[in-house]
Amino acid sequence: MSARNDVPPDTVGVDLLDHGVEVEYTDGRTTLYRGVPEPVTDTLTTPPKKETHVLVTDPTESEGVMLYVNDLKTHDDVLDSTGVGRVILDEGEEEEIFPGVTVRRLGGMRNEIEANPAVARGRVFVFVEDDWSESSYEFVAEDAVDDTEADANEA
């Protein structure tokens, strides 16, 4: 089996915690993406050579679907046993990986993610990491960010 092909995802468990997002794979193992996700309202461009994981929850926020973007390290058997999917894009390609969520492969080994949570009908998270750092993002409506900033200014 190859590590250079698309793999369809299965449903994974999701637990939204005050200190991060926990994903329970179909094999029962869990991983924690640490930190409160930074809000994003339009597009997110990842730094070069970073792993990109996209998680879209269902409306109950207790389960979802996760895809690794351009992951060349994880073997198909591992993805099949965990329920995580994979999409491989060549430079310049784009694909709607979920309704309302599009990924583009930019030059310089970067990805651009665009998402509309209303169309996705759930929460849309992006986790960007390598061996040295980990960042979490959540796509939100622009008015949600404006409300958060207004609340912070009132405090």
TAUR-V12428 format. One record per backbone hydrogen bond with DSSP energy under -0.5 kcal/mol. CO is the residue of the C=O (numbers start at 1). NH is the residue of the N-H. E is the energy in kcal/mol with one decimal. If there is no record, write none. Layout:
BEGIN
CO_NH_E, CO_NH_E
END
This chain:
BEGIN
2_76_-0.5, 7_86_-2.4, 10_66_-0.5, 12_64_-2.5, 13_24_-2.5, 15_17_-0.8, 15_22_-2.8, 17_20_-1.1, 19_35_-2.6, 20_17_-2.5, 20_22_-0.5, 21_33_-3.1, 22_15_-2.6, 23_25_-0.6, 23_31_-2.0, 24_13_-2.5, 25_28_-2.0, 29_25_-2.7, 31_23_-2.7, 31_33_-0.5, 32_34_-0.9, 33_21_-2.3, 38_138_-2.4, 40_140_-2.8, 42_115_-1.0, 44_46_-0.5, 44_113_-3.0, 47_50_-1.1, 51_129_-2.0, 52_69_-2.9, 53_127_-2.9, 54_67_-2.5, 55_125_-3.3, 56_65_-2.3, 58_61_-1.8, 62_14_-2.6, 63_58_-2.9, 64_12_-2.9, 65_56_-2.4, 66_85_-2.8, 67_54_-2.9, 68_70_-0.6, 68_87_-2.3, 69_52_-0.7, 70_72_-0.6, 75_78_-0.7, 75_79_-1.9, 76_80_-3.1, 77_81_-2.0, 78_82_-1.6, 79_83_-2.1, 79_84_-0.6, 82_26_-2.4, 83_10_-2.9, 85_68_-2.7, 86_7_-2.5, 87_70_-3.3, 87_89_-0.5, 90_93_-2.6, 93_105_-2.8, 95_97_-1.0, 95_103_-2.6, 98_101_-2.5, 100_116_-2.2, 101_97_-1.4, 101_98_-1.4, 102_114_-2.7, 103_95_-2.4, 104_106_-0.7, 104_112_-2.6, 105_92_-3.1, 106_110_-0.6, 107_110_-0.5, 109_49_-1.5, 110_106_-2.5, 111_46_-3.0, 112_104_-2.8, 113_44_-2.5, 114_102_-2.9, 116_119_-0.8, 116_120_-2.3, 117_121_-1.4, 117_122_-1.1, 123_57_-2.8, 123_125_-0.6, 124_139_-2.6, 125_55_-2.6, 126_137_-2.3, 127_53_-2.6, 128_135_-2.8, 129_51_-3.2, 133_130_-2.3, 135_128_-2.6, 136_38_-2.8, 137_126_-2.2, 138_40_-2.5, 139_124_-0.6, 141_144_-1.1, 141_145_-1.2, 142_146_-2.1, 143_147_-2.3, 144_148_-1.8, 145_149_-2.5, 146_150_-2.3, 147_151_-2.4, 148_152_-2.1, 149_153_-2.2, 150_154_-1.8, 151_155_-1.2
END
